[in-house]
Amino acid sequence: MSVCFEVRPPHTGDAIPERDARRVGMARKLTAARLRYCGLEALVDDATLIVSELVTNAIQHSDGDQITMTMTVRGGYLRLAVHGETPGQPVVRNAPDDAECGRGLFLVDCLAAAHGGTWGTEHNGATTWCTLAVDGRA
């Protein structure tokens, strides 16, 4: 499954526009529906959280006007990928306990590891992806 949607790149320091914030919810709903359709109900909660984090990061950090989310199941793994149009290497940060943001990739890393998967980037960082084992390998 692949879905592509337009976004308005935020200006430095701006909040994500409301229309684009709704795209995150749309991506979560599509992910949940597709996983249920594929009989992968056990992955819905964690996969939708991962998608939420990856899509939000792409919207916040992309200079482009388009985000593409793909979901595939192959070789015993669910692969979630989000492509923005701006390359760069995202990094896991150690956010302070009272911080309201900065934990997204930390969560992705933890959830992927808990499901016997991993995460990374490609296309010079313009695509961030995550894998989760679908057959109980974790």
PLY file of the C-alpha trace (Angstrom):
ply
format ascii 1.0
element vertex 138
property float x
property float y
property float z
element edge 137
property int vertex1
property int vertex2
end_header
0.00 0.00 0.00
1.23 3.46 -0.81
-0.40 6.82 -0.20
0.86 10.23 -1.22
-0.43 13.56 0.07
0.39 17.22 -0.26
1.68 19.26 2.66
2.72 22.83 3.20
6.29 22.97 4.48
6.32 24.79 7.83
8.50 27.85 8.21
11.16 27.68 10.89
9.52 27.73 14.29
5.96 27.51 12.93
3.51 24.91 14.13
2.34 22.31 11.65
-0.66 23.69 9.74
-3.99 22.15 10.84
-4.61 20.60 7.42
-1.26 18.83 7.59
-1.77 17.75 11.19
-4.93 15.96 10.01
-2.77 14.03 7.53
-1.12 12.30 10.49
-4.50 11.03 11.69
-5.36 9.92 8.18
-2.10 7.96 7.93
-2.82 6.26 11.28
-6.33 5.26 10.18
-5.12 3.89 6.86
-2.38 1.91 8.60
-4.81 0.42 11.13
-7.36 -0.49 8.46
-4.76 -2.14 6.23
-3.23 -4.13 9.08
-6.65 -5.38 10.17
-7.45 -6.32 6.57
-4.18 -8.30 6.43
-4.91 -10.09 9.71
-2.15 -8.25 11.57
-4.32 -6.85 14.38
-1.55 -7.44 16.95
0.63 -4.79 15.27
-2.01 -2.05 14.97
-1.21 -0.05 18.11
2.56 0.01 17.69
2.50 0.45 13.90
0.09 3.38 14.09
2.28 5.08 16.69
5.33 4.56 14.46
3.49 5.94 11.42
2.36 8.93 13.46
5.95 9.71 14.44
7.42 9.19 10.97
4.74 11.23 9.17
4.98 14.03 11.74
8.76 14.16 11.33
8.44 14.24 7.55
5.95 17.11 7.71
8.02 19.06 10.24
11.38 18.65 8.55
10.59 18.45 4.84
11.01 21.42 2.55
8.91 19.70 -0.09
5.19 19.76 -0.68
4.57 16.02 -0.77
4.84 13.09 1.67
4.57 9.43 0.65
3.86 6.63 3.09
4.27 2.98 2.09
3.47 -0.22 3.91
4.52 -3.67 2.73
4.66 -7.15 4.21
7.47 -9.29 2.86
9.72 -12.00 4.24
7.98 -12.07 7.62
8.31 -8.32 8.22
6.01 -5.34 8.04
7.91 -2.42 6.52
6.66 1.10 7.12
8.35 3.91 5.21
7.73 7.64 4.94
9.37 9.74 2.26
9.64 13.52 2.48
11.43 15.56 -0.11
14.34 16.79 1.96
17.37 14.65 2.62
19.08 14.72 5.99
20.03 12.18 8.60
17.49 11.94 11.42
18.92 10.94 14.77
17.53 9.51 17.98
17.68 12.19 20.67
17.66 11.89 24.42
14.94 14.36 25.32
14.77 15.72 28.87
12.05 14.21 31.05
9.95 17.38 30.89
10.32 17.93 27.12
7.12 17.98 25.06
8.84 16.75 21.89
12.00 15.03 20.72
11.16 11.40 21.50
9.73 10.28 18.15
12.67 8.31 16.78
13.45 6.98 20.24
9.93 5.49 20.29
10.35 4.14 16.76
13.65 2.53 17.75
12.18 0.95 20.91
9.04 -0.34 19.20
10.97 -1.77 16.25
13.37 -3.57 18.61
10.48 -4.92 20.68
9.06 -6.48 17.51
12.34 -7.95 16.28
12.84 -5.20 13.71
14.90 -2.11 13.12
14.72 1.33 11.51
16.88 3.43 9.25
16.99 5.87 6.37
17.58 5.82 2.64
17.73 8.33 -0.19
20.16 10.44 1.87
17.70 10.48 4.74
14.66 11.62 2.76
13.00 8.27 3.53
12.78 6.92 7.06
11.67 3.32 7.41
10.96 0.77 10.11
10.44 -3.01 10.13
8.43 -5.13 12.55
8.39 -8.92 12.56
4.90 -10.22 11.80
5.41 -13.82 12.81
6.29 -13.49 16.49
10.09 -13.40 16.07
10.44 -10.71 18.73
0 1
1 2
2 3
3 4
4 5
5 6
6 7
7 8
8 9
9 10
10 11
11 12
12 13
13 14
14 15
15 16
16 17
17 18
18 19
19 20
20 21
21 22
22 23
23 24
24 25
25 26
26 27
27 28
28 29
29 30
30 31
31 32
32 33
33 34
34 35
35 36
36 37
37 38
38 39
39 40
40 41
41 42
42 43
43 44
44 45
45 46
46 47
47 48
48 49
49 50
50 51
51 52
52 53
53 54
54 55
55 56
56 57
57 58
58 59
59 60
60 61
61 62
62 63
63 64
64 65
65 66
66 67
67 68
68 69
69 70
70 71
71 72
72 73
73 74
74 75
75 76
76 77
77 78
78 79
79 80
80 81
81 82
82 83
83 84
84 85
85 86
86 87
87 88
88 89
89 90
90 91
91 92
92 93
93 94
94 95
95 96
96 97
97 98
98 99
99 100
100 101
101 102
102 103
103 104
104 105
105 106
106 107
107 108
108 109
109 110
110 111
111 112
112 113
113 114
114 115
115 116
116 117
117 118
118 119
119 120
120 121
121 122
122 123
123 124
124 125
125 126
126 127
127 128
128 129
129 130
130 131
131 132
132 133
133 134
134 135
135 136
136 137
